[in-house]
Amino acid sequence: MGALEKIMILSPDFPDHYKTKILLRLAGHAGVFSLIKLWSQCQFRRSERLDKSPEIVAAIADWDGDPMVLERALIESGFARRDGDALIMHQWQDQNKRLFANQTNGAKGGRPKNSESKSLKKPSPFKL
């Protein structure tokens, strides 16, 4: 497991973001904690798609209340959407591009080489 897989990057504006405030109003602090748990699951699975029922999503999120209350709150606040049997964590993958780039590059042996040669050249001597 690489260094970036061991940490979660959270935007500094997360506590004051309008989506967070809506989620707080709809599901309280437990709902925000559940969102972070779901983001952790997305990072672990490397996917913003949770092909799970509302009951299983609630269990993953450590949500003690009615699973549909959590799901409706996540959807109404804009953090998630339902696509058939899957709950999609809205823009999670876009916000974590670096994680996916590192995973892809690691599978290829590391960061891609820069296509431009950066060989050091001796400067030309000055003639006066």
N, CA, C and O atoms as a GROMACS GRO file, in nm:
protein
  512
    1MET      N    1   0.085  -0.117   0.000
    1MET     CA    2   0.000   0.000   0.000
    1MET      C    3   0.089   0.123   0.000
    1MET      O    4   0.177   0.137   0.085
    2GLY      N    5   0.067   0.214  -0.096
    2GLY     CA    6   0.147   0.335  -0.108
    2GLY      C    7   0.109   0.439  -0.005
    2GLY      O    8   0.007   0.426   0.063
    3ALA      N    9   0.191   0.542   0.005
    3ALA     CA   10   0.169   0.646   0.105
    3ALA      C   11   0.035   0.716   0.086
    3ALA      O   12  -0.034   0.744   0.184
    4LEU      N   13  -0.003   0.744  -0.039
    4LEU     CA   14  -0.129   0.814  -0.061
    4LEU      C   15  -0.250   0.728  -0.029
    4LEU      O   16  -0.358   0.781  -0.004
    5GLU      N   17  -0.235   0.598  -0.029
    5GLU     CA   18  -0.346   0.510   0.004
    5GLU      C   19  -0.371   0.506   0.154
    5GLU      O   20  -0.476   0.459   0.198
    6LYS      N   21  -0.276   0.554   0.232
    6LYS     CA   22  -0.289   0.550   0.378
    6LYS      C   23  -0.348   0.679   0.434
    6LYS      O   24  -0.378   0.686   0.553
    7ILE      N   25  -0.364   0.780   0.349
    7ILE     CA   26  -0.419   0.907   0.395
    7ILE      C   27  -0.542   0.943   0.314
    7ILE      O   28  -0.560   0.895   0.202
    8MET      N   29  -0.625   1.026   0.371
    8MET     CA   30  -0.740   1.078   0.299
    8MET      C   31  -0.726   1.228   0.295
    8MET      O   32  -0.705   1.293   0.398
    9ILE      N   33  -0.739   1.284   0.177
    9ILE     CA   34  -0.728   1.428   0.161
    9ILE      C   35  -0.868   1.487   0.171
    9ILE      O   36  -0.958   1.448   0.097
   10LEU      N   37  -0.884   1.580   0.262
   10LEU     CA   38  -1.012   1.646   0.283
   10LEU      C   39  -0.993   1.794   0.260
   10LEU      O   40  -0.905   1.856   0.321
   11SER      N   41  -1.073   1.850   0.174
   11SER     CA   42  -1.060   1.992   0.140
   11SER      C   43  -1.080   2.078   0.265
   11SER      O   44  -1.166   2.050   0.348
   12PRO      N   45  -1.000   2.184   0.279
   12PRO     CA   46  -1.014   2.271   0.397
   12PRO      C   47  -1.151   2.337   0.408
   12PRO      O   48  -1.192   2.377   0.517
   13ASP      N   49  -1.224   2.348   0.296
   13ASP     CA   50  -1.355   2.412   0.303
   13ASP      C   51  -1.467   2.312   0.334
   13ASP      O   52  -1.584   2.350   0.338
   14PHE      N   53  -1.433   2.185   0.356
   14PHE     CA   54  -1.535   2.082   0.379
   14PHE      C   55  -1.633   2.119   0.492
   14PHE      O   56  -1.754   2.107   0.471
   15PRO      N   57  -1.586   2.163   0.610
   15PRO     CA   58  -1.682   2.193   0.717
   15PRO      C   59  -1.779   2.306   0.683
   15PRO      O   60  -1.892   2.308   0.732
   16ASP      N   61  -1.735   2.400   0.600
   16ASP     CA   62  -1.819   2.516   0.567
   16ASP      C   63  -1.885   2.507   0.431
   16ASP      O   64  -1.956   2.600   0.391
   17HIS      N   65  -1.862   2.399   0.358
   17HIS     CA   66  -1.920   2.384   0.225
   17HIS      C   67  -2.072   2.370   0.236
   17HIS      O   68  -2.122   2.311   0.331
   18TYR      N   69  -2.143   2.425   0.140
   18TYR     CA   70  -2.289   2.421   0.147
   18TYR      C   71  -2.344   2.278   0.149
   18TYR      O   72  -2.446   2.252   0.213
   19LYS      N   73  -2.278   2.185   0.080
   19LYS     CA   74  -2.325   2.046   0.081
   19LYS      C   75  -2.313   1.986   0.221
   19LYS      O   76  -2.402   1.914   0.267
   20THR      N   77  -2.203   2.017   0.289
   20THR     CA   78  -2.184   1.966   0.425
   20THR      C   79  -2.291   2.023   0.517
   20THR      O   80  -2.344   1.952   0.602
   21LYS      N   81  -2.322   2.151   0.501
   21LYS     CA   82  -2.424   2.214   0.585
   21LYS      C   83  -2.562   2.152   0.561
   21LYS      O   84  -2.639   2.132   0.654
   22ILE      N   85  -2.591   2.121   0.436
   22ILE     CA   86  -2.719   2.056   0.405
   22ILE      C   87  -2.722   1.916   0.467
   22ILE      O   88  -2.822   1.876   0.527
   23LEU      N   89  -2.612   1.841   0.452
   23LEU     CA   90  -2.606   1.707   0.511
   23LEU      C   91  -2.621   1.714   0.663
   23LEU      O   92  -2.690   1.630   0.722
   24LEU      N   93  -2.558   1.810   0.725
   24LEU     CA   94  -2.571   1.828   0.871
   24LEU      C   95  -2.717   1.851   0.909
   24LEU      O   96  -2.766   1.793   1.006
   25ARG      N   97  -2.785   1.935   0.833
   25ARG     CA   98  -2.925   1.965   0.862
   25ARG      C   99  -3.012   1.840   0.845
   25ARG      O  100  -3.105   1.818   0.923
   26LEU      N  101  -2.983   1.760   0.743
   26LEU     CA  102  -3.067   1.644   0.712
   26LEU      C  103  -3.034   1.519   0.796
   26LEU      O  104  -3.124   1.441   0.828
   27ALA      N  105  -2.907   1.502   0.832
   27ALA     CA  106  -2.867   1.376   0.899
   27ALA      C  107  -2.779   1.398   1.021
   27ALA      O  108  -2.735   1.301   1.083
   28GLY      N  109  -2.753   1.521   1.056
   28GLY     CA  110  -2.673   1.549   1.175
   28GLY      C  111  -2.526   1.512   1.158
   28GLY      O  112  -2.480   1.477   1.050
   29HIS      N  113  -2.453   1.522   1.269
   29HIS     CA  114  -2.310   1.490   1.266
   29HIS      C  115  -2.285   1.344   1.230
   29HIS      O  116  -2.183   1.311   1.169
   30ALA      N  117  -2.378   1.257   1.267
   30ALA     CA  118  -2.364   1.114   1.232
   30ALA      C  119  -2.366   1.097   1.080
   30ALA      O  120  -2.298   1.009   1.027
   31GLY      N  121  -2.443   1.179   1.010
   31GLY     CA  122  -2.448   1.171   0.865
   31GLY      C  123  -2.317   1.213   0.802
   31GLY      O  124  -2.273   1.153   0.704
   32VAL      N  125  -2.253   1.316   0.858
   32VAL     CA  126  -2.123   1.361   0.806
   32VAL      C  127  -2.018   1.254   0.833
   32VAL      O  128  -1.934   1.226   0.747
   33PHE      N  129  -2.021   1.195   0.952
   33PHE     CA  130  -1.928   1.087   0.982
   33PHE      C  131  -1.950   0.970   0.886
   33PHE      O  132  -1.854   0.908   0.840
   34SER      N  133  -2.076   0.939   0.858
   34SER     CA  134  -2.108   0.831   0.765
   34SER      C  135  -2.054   0.861   0.625
   34SER      O  136  -2.006   0.771   0.556
   35LEU      N  137  -2.062   0.986   0.582
   35LEU     CA  138  -2.007   1.026   0.453
   35LEU      C  139  -1.857   0.998   0.449
   35LEU      O  140  -1.806   0.943   0.351
   36ILE      N  141  -1.786   1.035   0.554
   36ILE     CA  142  -1.641   1.012   0.559
   36ILE      C  143  -1.611   0.862   0.556
   36ILE      O  144  -1.515   0.820   0.492
   37LYS      N  145  -1.692   0.783   0.626
   37LYS     CA  146  -1.675   0.637   0.621
   37LYS      C  147  -1.695   0.584   0.479
   37LYS      O  148  -1.622   0.496   0.434
   38LEU      N  149  -1.794   0.638   0.408
   38LEU     CA  150  -1.817   0.595   0.270
   38LEU      C  151  -1.703   0.637   0.179
   38LEU      O  152  -1.663   0.561   0.090
   39TRP      N  153  -1.649   0.757   0.198
   39TRP     CA  154  -1.533   0.801   0.121
   39TRP      C  155  -1.414   0.708   0.147
   39TRP      O  156  -1.339   0.676   0.055
   40SER      N  157  -1.398   0.664   0.271
   40SER     CA  158  -1.290   0.571   0.305
   40SER      C  159  -1.308   0.440   0.227
   40SER      O  160  -1.212   0.383   0.176
   41GLN      N  161  -1.432   0.394   0.220
   41GLN     CA  162  -1.460   0.272   0.145
   41GLN      C  163  -1.430   0.291  -0.004
   41GLN      O  164  -1.378   0.200  -0.069
   42CYS      N  165  -1.463   0.409  -0.057
   42CYS     CA  166  -1.432   0.439  -0.197
   42CYS      C  167  -1.282   0.435  -0.221
   42CYS      O  168  -1.236   0.380  -0.321
   43GLN      N  169  -1.206   0.492  -0.129
   43GLN     CA  170  -1.061   0.492  -0.144
   43GLN      C  171  -1.008   0.350  -0.136
   43GLN      O  172  -0.922   0.311  -0.216
   44PHE      N  173  -1.057   0.272  -0.043
   44PHE     CA  174  -1.013   0.133  -0.028
   44PHE      C  175  -1.044   0.053  -0.154
   44PHE      O  176  -0.962  -0.027  -0.199
   45ARG      N  177  -1.164   0.074  -0.210
   45ARG     CA  178  -1.207   0.000  -0.328
   45ARG      C  179  -1.160   0.064  -0.459
   45ARG      O  180  -1.170   0.004  -0.566
   46ARG      N  181  -1.108   0.185  -0.449
   46ARG     CA  182  -1.064   0.263  -0.566
   46ARG      C  183  -1.177   0.283  -0.666
   46ARG      O  184  -1.160   0.268  -0.787
   47SER      N  185  -1.293   0.317  -0.612
   47SER     CA  186  -1.409   0.339  -0.696
   47SER      C  187  -1.509   0.427  -0.623
   47SER      O  188  -1.526   0.416  -0.501
   48GLU      N  189  -1.574   0.515  -0.698
   48GLU     CA  190  -1.679   0.598  -0.638
   48GLU      C  191  -1.814   0.526  -0.642
   48GLU      O  192  -1.915   0.581  -0.596
   49ARG      N  193  -1.817   0.407  -0.695
   49ARG     CA  194  -1.940   0.329  -0.713
   49ARG      C  195  -1.951   0.221  -0.606
   49ARG      O  196  -1.863   0.137  -0.591
   50LEU      N  197  -2.061   0.225  -0.532
   50LEU     CA  198  -2.090   0.124  -0.431
   50LEU      C  199  -2.211   0.044  -0.480
   50LEU      O  200  -2.325   0.090  -0.469
   51ASP      N  201  -2.185  -0.074  -0.533
   51ASP     CA  202  -2.293  -0.160  -0.584
   51ASP      C  203  -2.357  -0.234  -0.467
   51ASP      O  204  -2.346  -0.356  -0.455
   52LYS      N  205  -2.424  -0.158  -0.383
   52LYS     CA  206  -2.481  -0.214  -0.260
   52LYS      C  207  -2.619  -0.155  -0.236
   52LYS      O  208  -2.651  -0.046  -0.283
   53SER      N  209  -2.700  -0.229  -0.163
   53SER     CA  210  -2.834  -0.182  -0.124
   53SER      C  211  -2.819  -0.072  -0.018
   53SER      O  212  -2.714  -0.060   0.044
   54PRO      N  213  -2.925   0.007   0.003
   54PRO     CA  214  -2.920   0.108   0.109
   54PRO      C  215  -2.886   0.050   0.246
   54PRO      O  216  -2.818   0.116   0.326
   55GLU      N  217  -2.931  -0.071   0.274
   55GLU     CA  218  -2.903  -0.133   0.403
   55GLU      C  219  -2.753  -0.163   0.419
   55GLU      O  220  -2.696  -0.140   0.525
   56ILE      N  221  -2.691  -0.213   0.313
   56ILE     CA  222  -2.548  -0.243   0.320
   56ILE      C  223  -2.467  -0.115   0.322
   56ILE      O  224  -2.367  -0.106   0.394
   57VAL      N  225  -2.508  -0.015   0.245
   57VAL     CA  226  -2.439   0.115   0.248
   57VAL      C  227  -2.443   0.172   0.389
   57VAL      O  228  -2.343   0.223   0.439
   58ALA      N  229  -2.559   0.164   0.454
   58ALA     CA  230  -2.572   0.215   0.590
   58ALA      C  231  -2.482   0.138   0.686
   58ALA      O  232  -2.424   0.197   0.778
   59ALA      N  233  -2.468   0.008   0.666
   59ALA     CA  234  -2.379  -0.072   0.752
   59ALA      C  235  -2.234  -0.033   0.731
   59ALA      O  236  -2.159  -0.018   0.827
   60ILE      N  237  -2.194  -0.015   0.605
   60ILE     CA  238  -2.057   0.030   0.575
   60ILE      C  239  -2.029   0.164   0.641
   60ILE      O  240  -1.919   0.188   0.692
   61ALA      N  241  -2.131   0.251   0.640
   61ALA     CA  242  -2.115   0.386   0.692
   61ALA      C  243  -2.132   0.396   0.843
   61ALA      O  244  -2.124   0.506   0.899
   62ASP      N  245  -2.157   0.284   0.911
   62ASP     CA  246  -2.184   0.285   1.055
   62ASP      C  247  -2.304   0.374   1.091
   62ASP      O  248  -2.304   0.438   1.196
   63TRP      N  249  -2.403   0.377   1.005
   63TRP     CA  250  -2.525   0.455   1.026
   63TRP      C  251  -2.623   0.370   1.107
   63TRP      O  252  -2.657   0.260   1.065
   64ASP      N  253  -2.667   0.421   1.221
   64ASP     CA  254  -2.755   0.345   1.310
   64ASP      C  255  -2.903   0.363   1.279
   64ASP      O  256  -2.986   0.285   1.324
   65GLY      N  257  -2.937   0.467   1.203
   65GLY     CA  258  -3.077   0.496   1.177
   65GLY      C  259  -3.130   0.423   1.055
   65GLY      O  260  -3.072   0.325   1.008
   66ASP      N  261  -3.243   0.472   1.006
   66ASP     CA  262  -3.307   0.417   0.888
   66ASP      C  263  -3.214   0.437   0.767
   66ASP      O  264  -3.176   0.550   0.738
   67PRO      N  265  -3.178   0.331   0.697
   67PRO     CA  266  -3.086   0.344   0.583
   67PRO      C  267  -3.134   0.442   0.476
   67PRO      O  268  -3.053   0.510   0.413
   68MET      N  269  -3.266   0.451   0.456
   68MET     CA  270  -3.318   0.542   0.355
   68MET      C  271  -3.303   0.688   0.397
   68MET      O  272  -3.293   0.776   0.311
   69VAL      N  273  -3.302   0.716   0.526
   69VAL     CA  274  -3.279   0.853   0.572
   69VAL      C  275  -3.138   0.897   0.534
   69VAL      O  276  -3.119   1.008   0.484
   70LEU      N  277  -3.040   0.810   0.556
   70LEU     CA  278  -2.903   0.843   0.518
   70LEU      C  279  -2.892   0.861   0.367
   70LEU      O  280  -2.834   0.959   0.320
   71GLU      N  281  -2.947   0.767   0.292
   71GLU     CA  282  -2.936   0.776   0.146
   71GLU      C  283  -3.003   0.903   0.093
   71GLU      O  284  -2.945   0.973   0.010
   72ARG      N  285  -3.122   0.933   0.140
   72ARG     CA  286  -3.190   1.055   0.095
   72ARG      C  287  -3.109   1.179   0.131
   72ARG      O  288  -3.101   1.272   0.051
   73ALA      N  289  -3.048   1.180   0.250
   73ALA     CA  290  -2.968   1.295   0.292
   73ALA      C  291  -2.843   1.311   0.204
   73ALA      O  292  -2.808   1.422   0.165
   74LEU      N  293  -2.778   1.199   0.172
   74LEU     CA  294  -2.660   1.205   0.085
   74LEU      C  295  -2.697   1.254  -0.054
   74LEU      O  296  -2.624   1.332  -0.115
   75ILE      N  297  -2.811   1.209  -0.103
   75ILE     CA  298  -2.855   1.249  -0.238
   75ILE      C  299  -2.901   1.395  -0.239
   75ILE      O  300  -2.862   1.472  -0.326
   76GLU      N  301  -2.985   1.432  -0.142
   76GLU     CA  302  -3.036   1.570  -0.137
   76GLU      C  303  -2.924   1.672  -0.117
   76GLU      O  304  -2.932   1.783  -0.169
   77SER      N  305  -2.821   1.635  -0.042
   77SER     CA  306  -2.710   1.727  -0.018
   77SER      C  307  -2.615   1.734  -0.137
   77SER      O  308  -2.532   1.825  -0.144
   78GLY      N  309  -2.625   1.640  -0.229
   78GLY     CA  310  -2.542   1.642  -0.348
   78GLY      C  311  -2.415   1.560  -0.338
   78GLY      O  312  -2.331   1.565  -0.427
   79PHE      N  313  -2.399   1.484  -0.230
   79PHE     CA  314  -2.280   1.401  -0.214
   79PHE      C  315  -2.291   1.267  -0.286
   79PHE      O  316  -2.190   1.200  -0.307
   80ALA      N  317  -2.412   1.227  -0.324
   80ALA     CA  318  -2.430   1.096  -0.386
   80ALA      C  319  -2.549   1.100  -0.481
   80ALA      O  320  -2.629   1.193  -0.481
   81ARG      N  321  -2.556   0.995  -0.562
   81ARG     CA  322  -2.673   0.973  -0.648
   81ARG      C  323  -2.689   0.823  -0.664
   81ARG      O  324  -2.593   0.747  -0.653
   82ARG      N  325  -2.810   0.782  -0.689
   82ARG     CA  326  -2.839   0.640  -0.708
   82ARG      C  327  -2.845   0.614  -0.858
   82ARG      O  328  -2.911   0.687  -0.932
   83ASP      N  329  -2.776   0.510  -0.903
   83ASP     CA  330  -2.776   0.468  -1.042
   83ASP      C  331  -2.810   0.320  -1.044
   83ASP      O  332  -2.722   0.234  -1.036
   84GLY      N  333  -2.939   0.290  -1.054
   84GLY     CA  334  -2.983   0.151  -1.047
   84GLY      C  335  -2.954   0.093  -0.909
   84GLY      O  336  -3.002   0.145  -0.808
   85ASP      N  337  -2.876  -0.012  -0.905
   85ASP     CA  338  -2.843  -0.077  -0.778
   85ASP      C  339  -2.720  -0.015  -0.710
   85ASP      O  340  -2.681  -0.059  -0.602
   86ALA      N  341  -2.660   0.085  -0.772
   86ALA     CA  342  -2.537   0.142  -0.718
   86ALA      C  343  -2.558   0.282  -0.662
   86ALA      O  344  -2.634   0.362  -0.716
   87LEU      N  345  -2.491   0.309  -0.551
   87LEU     CA  346  -2.483   0.444  -0.497
   87LEU      C  347  -2.351   0.501  -0.547
   87LEU      O  348  -2.245   0.442  -0.522
   88ILE      N  349  -2.356   0.613  -0.616
   88ILE     CA  350  -2.237   0.678  -0.670
   88ILE      C  351  -2.203   0.798  -0.583
   88ILE      O  352  -2.286   0.887  -0.564
   89MET      N  353  -2.082   0.800  -0.530
   89MET     CA  354  -2.038   0.912  -0.449
   89MET      C  355  -1.994   1.023  -0.546
   89MET      O  356  -1.890   1.013  -0.610
   90HIS      N  357  -2.074   1.126  -0.554
   90HIS     CA  358  -2.060   1.233  -0.654
   90HIS      C  359  -1.922   1.295  -0.654
   90HIS      O  360  -1.876   1.346  -0.551
   91GLN      N  361  -1.856   1.291  -0.767
   91GLN     CA  362  -1.726   1.354  -0.794
   91GLN      C  363  -1.612   1.303  -0.705
   91GLN      O  364  -1.507   1.367  -0.698
   92TRP      N  365  -1.632   1.190  -0.638
   92TRP     CA  366  -1.523   1.140  -0.553
   92TRP      C  367  -1.399   1.109  -0.636
   92TRP      O  368  -1.288   1.145  -0.598
   93GLN      N  369  -1.419   1.043  -0.748
   93GLN     CA  370  -1.305   1.005  -0.830
   93GLN      C  371  -1.236   1.128  -0.889
   93GLN      O  372  -1.114   1.132  -0.897
   94ASP      N  373  -1.314   1.230  -0.930
   94ASP     CA  374  -1.255   1.354  -0.982
   94ASP      C  375  -1.170   1.423  -0.876
   94ASP      O  376  -1.063   1.476  -0.905
   95GLN      N  377  -1.218   1.421  -0.752
   95GLN     CA  378  -1.145   1.487  -0.644
   95GLN      C  379  -1.021   1.410  -0.600
   95GLN      O  380  -0.937   1.463  -0.528
   96ASN      N  381  -1.010   1.286  -0.642
   96ASN     CA  382  -0.899   1.201  -0.600
   96ASN      C  383  -0.817   1.152  -0.719
   96ASN      O  384  -0.768   1.039  -0.718
   97LYS      N  385  -0.802   1.236  -0.820
   97LYS     CA  386  -0.727   1.200  -0.941
   97LYS      C  387  -0.585   1.156  -0.909
   97LYS      O  388  -0.533   1.063  -0.971
   98ARG      N  389  -0.523   1.222  -0.815
   98ARG     CA  390  -0.384   1.190  -0.781
   98ARG      C  391  -0.370   1.046  -0.732
   98ARG      O  392  -0.273   0.978  -0.765
   99LEU      N  393  -0.468   1.001  -0.654
   99LEU     CA  394  -0.467   0.863  -0.606
   99LEU      C  395  -0.469   0.765  -0.723
   99LEU      O  396  -0.395   0.667  -0.725
  100PHE      N  397  -0.555   0.793  -0.820
  100PHE     CA  398  -0.566   0.703  -0.935
  100PHE      C  399  -0.445   0.713  -1.025
  100PHE      O  400  -0.401   0.611  -1.079
  101ALA      N  401  -0.389   0.831  -1.042
  101ALA     CA  402  -0.268   0.846  -1.124
  101ALA      C  403  -0.153   0.769  -1.060
  101ALA      O  404  -0.077   0.701  -1.130
  102ASN      N  405  -0.138   0.779  -0.929
  102ASN     CA  406  -0.031   0.707  -0.860
  102ASN      C  407  -0.050   0.556  -0.871
  102ASN      O  408   0.048   0.482  -0.887
  103GLN      N  409  -0.173   0.511  -0.862
  103GLN     CA  410  -0.200   0.367  -0.876
  103GLN      C  411  -0.163   0.320  -1.016
  103GLN      O  412  -0.097   0.217  -1.031
  104THR      N  413  -0.204   0.394  -1.118
  104THR     CA  414  -0.174   0.357  -1.256
  104THR      C  415  -0.024   0.361  -1.282
  104THR      O  416   0.032   0.268  -1.341
  105ASN      N  417   0.041   0.469  -1.238
  105ASN     CA  418   0.185   0.482  -1.260
  105ASN      C  419   0.262   0.374  -1.184
  105ASN      O  420   0.362   0.323  -1.235
  106GLY      N  421   0.218   0.340  -1.064
  106GLY     CA  422   0.286   0.237  -0.986
  106GLY      C  423   0.279   0.102  -1.055
  106GLY      O  424   0.374   0.024  -1.052
  107ALA      N  425   0.165   0.073  -1.118
  107ALA     CA  426   0.152  -0.053  -1.190
  107ALA      C  427   0.244  -0.058  -1.312
  107ALA      O  428   0.280  -0.165  -1.359
  108LYS      N  429   0.281   0.060  -1.360
  108LYS     CA  430   0.370   0.067  -1.477
  108LYS      C  431   0.516   0.083  -1.436
  108LYS      O  432   0.603   0.099  -1.522
  109GLY      N  433   0.544   0.079  -1.308
  109GLY     CA  434   0.682   0.089  -1.263
  109GLY      C  435   0.721   0.225  -1.209
  109GLY      O  436   0.839   0.248  -1.181
  110GLY      N  437   0.629   0.316  -1.194
  110GLY     CA  438   0.660   0.446  -1.136
  110GLY      C  439   0.612   0.561  -1.223
  110GLY      O  440   0.545   0.542  -1.324
  111ARG      N  441   0.649   0.679  -1.180
  111ARG     CA  442   0.609   0.800  -1.250
  111ARG      C  443   0.662   0.797  -1.393
  111ARG      O  444   0.777   0.759  -1.415
  112PRO      N  445   0.579   0.839  -1.490
  112PRO     CA  446   0.628   0.838  -1.628
  112PRO      C  447   0.744   0.936  -1.648
  112PRO      O  448   0.749   1.042  -1.585
  113LYS      N  449   0.835   0.898  -1.734
  113LYS     CA  450   0.948   0.985  -1.765
  113LYS      C  451   0.898   1.104  -1.843
  113LYS      O  452   0.804   1.094  -1.923
  114ASN      N  453   0.960   1.217  -1.820
  114ASN     CA  454   0.928   1.337  -1.895
  114ASN      C  455   0.977   1.317  -2.038
  114ASN      O  456   1.090   1.273  -2.059
  115SER      N  457   0.893   1.349  -2.136
  115SER     CA  458   0.929   1.323  -2.275
  115SER      C  459   1.041   1.415  -2.324
  115SER      O  460   1.113   1.381  -2.418
  116GLU      N  461   1.055   1.529  -2.262
  116GLU     CA  462   1.162   1.620  -2.302
  116GLU      C  463   1.291   1.582  -2.229
  116GLU      O  464   1.290   1.557  -2.109
  117SER      N  465   1.398   1.578  -2.302
  117SER     CA  466   1.526   1.546  -2.241
  117SER      C  467   1.572   1.666  -2.159
  117SER      O  468   1.571   1.780  -2.206
  118LYS      N  469   1.612   1.638  -2.039
  118LYS     CA  470   1.658   1.746  -1.951
  118LYS      C  471   1.805   1.725  -1.919
  118LYS      O  472   1.848   1.741  -1.804
  119SER      N  473   1.881   1.689  -2.019
  119SER     CA  474   2.023   1.668  -1.995
  119SER      C  475   2.090   1.801  -1.966
  119SER      O  476   2.054   1.905  -2.022
  120LEU      N  477   2.185   1.794  -1.880
  120LEU     CA  478   2.257   1.916  -1.844
  120LEU      C  479   2.362   1.945  -1.951
  120LEU      O  480   2.443   1.860  -1.987
  121LYS      N  481   2.358   2.065  -2.001
  121LYS     CA  482   2.455   2.107  -2.101
  121LYS      C  483   2.546   2.210  -2.038
  121LYS      O  484   2.506   2.292  -1.956
  122LYS      N  485   2.671   2.203  -2.079
  122LYS     CA  486   2.764   2.304  -2.032
  122LYS      C  487   2.729   2.436  -2.100
  122LYS      O  488   2.704   2.440  -2.221
  123PRO      N  489   2.728   2.542  -2.023
  123PRO     CA  490   2.701   2.670  -2.087
  123PRO      C  491   2.815   2.707  -2.184
  123PRO      O  492   2.931   2.671  -2.162
  124SER      N  493   2.780   2.777  -2.288
  124SER     CA  494   2.883   2.823  -2.383
  124SER      C  495   2.970   2.927  -2.314
  124SER      O  496   2.920   3.011  -2.239
  125PRO      N  497   3.101   2.922  -2.340
  125PRO     CA  498   3.186   3.024  -2.278
  125PRO      C  499   3.158   3.161  -2.340
  125PRO      O  500   3.129   3.173  -2.459
  126PHE      N  501   3.167   3.260  -2.256
  126PHE     CA  502   3.146   3.398  -2.306
  126PHE      C  503   3.272   3.446  -2.374
  126PHE      O  504   3.384   3.423  -2.327
  127LYS      N  505   3.253   3.511  -2.481
  127LYS     CA  506   3.366   3.573  -2.551
  127LYS      C  507   3.350   3.723  -2.541
  127LYS      O  508   3.243   3.778  -2.570
  128LEU      N  509   3.456   3.787  -2.500
  128LEU     CA  510   3.452   3.932  -2.489
  128LEU      C  511   3.527   3.997  -2.600
  128LEU      O  512   3.534   4.120  -2.606
   0.00000   0.00000   0.00000
